[in-house]
Amino acid sequence: MGDELDKALEEHTVVVVSKTWCGFCSRVKSVLGGYPINDMVVLECDSKPGIQSRATELTGQRTVPNVFIAGKSYGGCDKVVALHNSGQLQTILSEAGALE
């Protein structure tokens, strides 16, 4: 199942590792949904623990959400919301070629 994350990171500019019931995940998806992102995939790992395990191997972060932009982890909800609030998220997404 970790292969699914590796493949997503190779094929998509923005990858979110999430759980459907997680409020922090919902918040991150809402924030990202406010941008015209042209290439984003959300991997819901509720029944696929291998995805979250692989994300932990790559980043050291055990919690979800885990947001990757251009293959780099930008952390979870608090970090992504802080980047959004500071205006830096727009720049990061733009520089990654993720915006329409």
Backbone as a chain_set.jsonl record, in Angstrom:
{"seq": "MGDELDKALEEHTVVVVSKTWCGFCSRVKSVLGGYPINDMVVLECDSKPGIQSRATELTGQRTVPNVFIAGKSYGGCDKVVALHNSGQLQTILSEAGALE", "coords": {"N": [[0.817, -1.196, 0.0], [2.048, 1.192, 0.559], [3.303, 1.699, -1.781], [1.396, 2.983, -3.276], [1.43, 5.619, -2.343], [4.058, 6.373, -3.072], [3.825, 6.217, -5.867], [1.833, 8.154, -6.306], [3.211, 10.45, -5.463], [5.114, 10.617, -7.457], [3.527, 11.091, -9.679], [1.793, 13.265, -9.243], [1.422, 16.751, -8.46], [0.487, 17.871, -6.059], [-0.104, 16.147, -3.122], [-2.167, 14.733, -0.736], [-2.205, 13.079, 2.258], [-4.658, 11.552, 4.045], [-7.465, 11.115, 6.322], [-10.836, 10.12, 6.259], [-12.529, 10.782, 8.398], [-11.259, 12.692, 9.88], [-10.982, 15.801, 11.375], [-8.92, 17.722, 11.144], [-7.844, 16.993, 8.715], [-10.0, 17.541, 7.035], [-10.034, 20.315, 7.274], [-7.562, 21.041, 6.076], [-8.011, 20.098, 3.468], [-10.077, 21.796, 2.77], [-8.804, 24.326, 2.847], [-6.846, 23.96, 0.815], [-8.605, 23.518, -1.266], [-9.451, 26.04, -1.858], [-7.715, 27.092, -3.65], [-6.798, 27.299, -7.116], [-5.865, 24.559, -7.893], [-4.223, 22.471, -10.134], [-3.449, 19.837, -10.197], [-3.967, 17.636, -8.037], [-4.106, 15.053, -5.626], [-5.919, 13.175, -3.261], [-5.185, 10.914, -0.823], [-6.951, 8.746, 0.887], [-6.48, 7.155, 3.825], [-7.858, 5.524, 5.578], [-8.593, 2.749, 5.497], [-6.262, 1.798, 4.564], [-3.562, 1.367, 5.89], [-0.918, 1.202, 5.142], [-0.295, 3.362, 3.538], [-0.178, 5.581, 5.268], [1.87, 4.656, 6.919], [4.014, 4.618, 5.128], [4.188, 7.346, 4.547], [5.017, 8.238, 7.046], [7.529, 6.991, 7.16], [8.835, 8.461, 5.182], [8.762, 11.085, 6.144], [8.851, 11.259, 8.932], [6.709, 12.134, 10.306], [3.928, 11.143, 12.072], [1.238, 11.664, 12.049], [-1.918, 12.523, 10.43], [-3.396, 15.221, 8.617], [-0.972, 14.854, 5.972], [0.769, 16.812, 3.948], [2.028, 17.009, 0.74], [3.943, 18.816, -1.558], [5.105, 19.063, -4.723], [6.63, 16.804, -4.168], [7.767, 17.323, -1.7], [7.332, 17.311, 1.803], [5.076, 19.333, 3.515], [4.072, 19.262, 6.003], [1.421, 19.12, 8.453], [-1.938, 20.066, 9.311], [-1.778, 22.489, 10.951], [0.649, 23.659, 10.064], [0.217, 23.966, 7.294], [-2.051, 25.622, 7.24], [-0.937, 27.867, 8.493], [0.969, 28.578, 6.559], [-0.791, 29.25, 4.514], [-2.186, 31.424, 5.695], [-0.134, 33.276, 5.9], [0.402, 33.834, 3.301], [2.345, 32.454, 2.012], [1.755, 29.913, 1.047], [0.462, 30.193, -1.412], [2.605, 31.091, -2.989], [4.35, 28.87, -2.82], [2.791, 26.857, -4.045], [2.492, 28.008, -6.581], [5.18, 28.198, -7.484], [5.699, 25.503, -7.654], [4.289, 24.836, -9.838], [1.657, 24.128, -9.588], [-0.679, 25.51, -9.836], [-3.518, 26.609, -11.735]], "CA": [[0.0, 0.0, 0.0], [2.943, 2.332, 0.527], [3.599, 1.952, -3.186], [0.393, 3.928, -3.765], [1.931, 6.956, -2.033], [5.218, 6.629, -3.925], [3.318, 6.456, -7.219], [1.15, 9.452, -6.293], [4.228, 11.498, -5.374], [5.749, 10.706, -8.772], [2.579, 11.469, -10.73], [0.966, 14.431, -8.924], [2.128, 17.87, -7.852], [0.03, 18.009, -4.671], [-0.615, 14.888, -2.576], [-2.602, 14.861, 0.657], [-2.507, 11.834, 2.964], [-5.791, 11.994, 4.849], [-8.477, 10.156, 6.788], [-12.139, 10.724, 5.991], [-13.181, 11.223, 9.627], [-10.347, 13.595, 10.585], [-11.302, 17.217, 11.243], [-7.752, 18.447, 10.655], [-7.756, 16.663, 7.291], [-11.057, 18.313, 6.376], [-9.59, 21.718, 7.244], [-6.517, 21.167, 5.056], [-8.637, 19.939, 2.154], [-10.831, 23.024, 2.532], [-7.836, 25.38, 2.519], [-6.296, 23.679, -0.515], [-9.697, 23.662, -2.223], [-9.591, 27.453, -2.176], [-6.739, 27.434, -4.68], [-7.061, 26.616, -8.388], [-4.818, 23.542, -8.059], [-4.488, 21.704, -11.352], [-3.0, 18.441, -10.11], [-3.947, 17.231, -6.633], [-4.761, 13.792, -5.285], [-6.078, 12.927, -1.83], [-5.135, 9.489, -0.504], [-7.635, 8.469, 2.148], [-5.797, 5.957, 4.321], [-8.652, 4.884, 6.638], [-8.482, 1.284, 5.411], [-4.987, 1.507, 3.905], [-2.543, 1.871, 6.816], [0.387, 1.245, 4.495], [-0.065, 4.709, 3.015], [0.261, 6.412, 6.387], [3.176, 4.14, 7.349], [5.01, 5.08, 4.156], [4.348, 8.783, 4.77], [5.827, 8.362, 8.256], [8.902, 6.642, 6.775], [9.401, 9.538, 4.37], [8.77, 12.403, 6.782], [8.95, 11.215, 10.386], [5.43, 12.608, 10.853], [3.012, 10.008, 12.232], [-0.154, 12.1, 12.013], [-2.512, 13.047, 9.212], [-2.974, 15.117, 7.23], [0.408, 15.081, 5.585], [0.636, 17.468, 2.65], [3.227, 17.039, -0.087], [3.883, 19.67, -2.739], [6.286, 18.775, -5.546], [7.396, 15.751, -3.518], [8.269, 17.743, -0.388], [6.301, 17.382, 2.836], [4.878, 20.628, 4.165], [3.505, 19.027, 7.316], [0.007, 18.867, 8.657], [-2.933, 21.133, 9.292], [-1.301, 23.757, 11.511], [1.687, 24.229, 9.21], [-0.358, 24.375, 6.01], [-2.903, 26.788, 7.503], [-0.031, 28.99, 8.748], [1.495, 28.983, 5.251], [-1.903, 29.906, 3.825], [-2.454, 32.716, 6.334], [0.99, 34.186, 5.647], [0.533, 34.052, 1.861], [3.429, 31.634, 1.466], [1.24, 28.726, 0.36], [0.236, 30.61, -2.805], [3.919, 31.115, -3.635], [4.844, 27.489, -2.913], [1.998, 26.177, -5.079], [2.82, 28.621, -7.867], [6.535, 27.785, -7.866], [5.652, 24.068, -7.969], [3.507, 24.657, -11.06], [0.428, 23.43, -9.208], [-1.857, 26.358, -10.011], [-3.994, 26.798, -13.108]], "C": [[0.862, 1.262, 0.0], [3.335, 2.696, -0.88], [2.634, 2.972, -3.765], [0.834, 5.369, -3.494], [3.115, 7.295, -2.922], [4.779, 6.967, -5.345], [2.643, 7.823, -7.301], [2.157, 10.596, -6.254], [4.953, 11.687, -6.699], [4.828, 11.345, -9.8], [1.813, 12.762, -10.478], [1.781, 15.504, -8.212], [1.768, 18.038, -6.384], [-0.593, 16.686, -4.237], [-0.956, 15.129, -1.105], [-2.896, 13.466, 1.196], [-3.501, 12.214, 4.055], [-6.558, 10.809, 5.42], [-9.827, 10.851, 6.703], [-12.784, 11.33, 7.229], [-12.409, 12.298, 10.381], [-10.69, 15.065, 10.318], [-10.147, 18.053, 10.724], [-7.569, 18.215, 9.157], [-8.793, 17.454, 6.503], [-10.651, 19.772, 6.239], [-8.541, 21.928, 6.16], [-7.116, 21.055, 3.658], [-9.454, 21.173, 1.793], [-9.904, 24.171, 2.135], [-7.286, 25.17, 1.112], [-7.356, 23.841, -1.596], [-9.965, 25.103, -2.618], [-8.615, 27.945, -3.224], [-7.092, 26.693, -5.967], [-5.955, 25.599, -8.708], [-5.183, 22.648, -9.234], [-4.119, 20.233, -11.252], [-2.848, 18.025, -8.648], [-4.67, 15.903, -6.475], [-4.8, 13.678, -3.762], [-6.104, 11.421, -1.631], [-5.754, 9.292, 0.874], [-7.111, 7.133, 2.674], [-6.551, 5.265, 5.452], [-8.461, 3.367, 6.654], [-7.196, 0.858, 4.71], [-3.841, 2.025, 4.772], [-1.148, 1.943, 6.203], [0.726, 2.614, 3.941], [0.464, 5.61, 4.127], [1.626, 5.956, 6.894], [4.278, 4.63, 6.425], [5.249, 6.58, 4.32], [5.213, 9.032, 6.002], [7.286, 8.038, 7.959], [9.573, 7.802, 6.05], [9.624, 10.827, 5.151], [9.035, 12.402, 8.281], [7.682, 11.684, 11.082], [4.444, 11.455, 10.889], [1.549, 10.379, 12.028], [-0.599, 12.487, 10.606], [-3.267, 14.318, 9.579], [-1.467, 15.302, 7.096], [0.348, 15.584, 4.152], [1.995, 17.525, 1.964], [2.977, 17.954, -1.277], [5.199, 19.491, -3.472], [7.219, 17.797, -4.826], [7.928, 16.083, -2.142], [7.114, 17.817, 0.6], [6.276, 18.777, 3.453], [4.134, 20.475, 5.479], [2.01, 18.819, 7.308], [-0.822, 20.133, 8.65], [-2.363, 22.466, 9.778], [-0.286, 24.431, 10.6], [1.108, 24.743, 7.898], [-1.263, 25.594, 6.183], [-2.036, 28.023, 7.773], [0.577, 29.499, 7.44], [0.436, 29.73, 4.453], [-2.118, 31.312, 4.388], [-1.356, 33.741, 6.072], [1.149, 34.52, 4.167], [1.598, 33.19, 1.211], [2.92, 30.43, 0.691], [0.995, 29.024, -1.114], [1.554, 30.557, -3.576], [4.456, 29.704, -3.836], [4.111, 26.741, -4.017], [2.334, 26.712, -6.465], [4.187, 28.163, -8.363], [6.598, 26.309, -8.227], [4.897, 23.8, -9.271], [2.17, 23.995, -10.809], [-0.84, 24.24, -9.466], [-2.211, 26.521, -11.48], [-3.667, 28.194, -13.575]], "O": [[0.436, 2.297, -0.513], [3.663, 3.848, -1.165], [3.004, 3.744, -4.649], [0.629, 6.244, -4.334], [3.174, 8.394, -3.475], [5.305, 7.898, -5.955], [2.858, 8.566, -8.259], [1.977, 11.603, -6.938], [5.362, 12.8, -7.027], [5.287, 12.059, -10.692], [1.232, 13.313, -11.413], [2.709, 15.203, -7.46], [2.636, 18.314, -5.556], [-1.494, 16.167, -4.897], [-0.148, 15.654, -0.339], [-3.74, 12.753, 0.653], [-3.229, 13.083, 4.884], [-6.328, 9.658, 5.049], [-9.948, 12.03, 7.034], [-13.521, 12.309, 7.114], [-12.868, 12.767, 11.422], [-10.687, 15.511, 9.17], [-10.356, 18.988, 9.951], [-7.186, 19.124, 8.422], [-8.498, 17.976, 5.428], [-10.895, 20.394, 5.206], [-8.623, 22.894, 5.403], [-6.767, 21.829, 2.766], [-9.512, 21.553, 0.624], [-10.192, 24.905, 1.189], [-7.263, 26.102, 0.308], [-7.048, 24.252, -2.715], [-10.64, 25.355, -3.616], [-8.684, 29.101, -3.642], [-7.626, 25.585, -5.918], [-5.208, 25.763, -9.672], [-6.299, 22.137, -9.323], [-4.451, 19.457, -12.149], [-1.751, 18.057, -8.091], [-5.702, 15.657, -7.101], [-3.846, 14.034, -3.071], [-6.946, 10.729, -2.203], [-5.154, 9.63, 1.894], [-7.286, 6.099, 2.03], [-5.956, 4.498, 6.209], [-8.2, 2.778, 7.703], [-7.053, -0.297, 4.31], [-3.212, 3.023, 4.424], [-0.29, 2.673, 6.7], [1.896, 2.99, 3.879], [1.451, 6.321, 3.936], [2.455, 6.789, 7.26], [5.354, 5.013, 6.884], [6.39, 7.036, 4.241], [6.049, 9.936, 6.002], [8.184, 8.725, 8.445], [10.747, 8.089, 6.282], [10.557, 11.577, 4.864], [9.406, 13.432, 8.845], [7.589, 11.638, 12.309], [4.153, 10.853, 9.855], [0.707, 9.498, 11.853], [0.217, 12.741, 9.721], [-3.722, 14.475, 10.712], [-0.796, 15.831, 7.983], [-0.076, 14.862, 3.25], [2.975, 18.018, 2.523], [1.931, 17.879, -1.923], [6.272, 19.734, -2.918], [8.441, 17.943, -4.868], [8.487, 15.213, -1.474], [6.042, 18.325, 0.273], [7.304, 19.322, 3.854], [3.618, 21.455, 6.015], [1.415, 18.406, 6.312], [-0.444, 21.142, 8.054], [-2.464, 23.47, 9.072], [-0.351, 25.642, 10.385], [1.466, 25.828, 7.441], [-1.239, 26.503, 5.354], [-2.374, 29.118, 7.321], [0.69, 30.707, 7.233], [0.733, 30.726, 3.793], [-2.219, 32.277, 3.631], [-1.624, 34.942, 6.027], [1.942, 35.392, 3.812], [1.739, 33.193, -0.011], [3.589, 29.968, -0.234], [1.291, 28.193, -1.972], [1.605, 30.036, -4.69], [4.963, 29.381, -4.911], [4.737, 26.066, -4.834], [2.448, 25.941, -7.418], [4.337, 27.786, -9.525], [7.45, 25.899, -9.016], [4.867, 22.667, -9.751], [1.604, 23.369, -11.706], [-1.948, 23.721, -9.333], [-1.34, 26.566, -12.349], [-3.985, 28.556, -14.708]]}, "num_chains": 1, "name": "protein.A"}
